[in-house]
Amino acid sequence: MGAGKKEKHCRADDPADAQRGDNWDHVAYDSEHRLVLRVVPGKRTAENTELLGADVKARTRGRRLDLITTDEYAPYRTAILKAYGQTVVPPRTGKPGRPRQAYQVPPPNLN
């Protein structure tokens, strides 16, 4: 792969630069058991964040962790809701027009 580059020198149209520049380690850590559940290295993207959330859910067989913390990076909210959220389907109103779309809400007692 060669030497790394700073993000400001990477070109979006150069496939060789795809894994260079700013990269992050998205880490899921179970503090109760002191266990690293998953590490997703790479760019800080919504896709990597969602991959982390889905994989943690799969590895814990759907058991929600007692505490989920983040650095408030916005895609974490979406990733957590995709992995653990509950779907709410609004009731039909009987009025003309399109019905409201279903949406995700956090499960009760999510810390």
HELIX and SHEET records of a PDB file:
HELIX    1   1 GLU A    7  HIS A    9  5                                   3    
HELIX    2   2 PRO A   15  ASP A   17  5                                   3    
HELIX    3   3 ALA A   46  ARG A   59  1                                  14    
HELIX    4   4 PRO A   75  TYR A   84  1                                  10    
SHEET    1   A 2 TRP A  24  ASP A  30  0                                        
SHEET    2   A 2 LEU A  35  GLY A  42 -1                                        
SHEET    1   B 2 GLN A  86  VAL A  88  0                                        
SHEET    2   B 2 TYR A 103  VAL A 105 -1                                        
END                                                                             
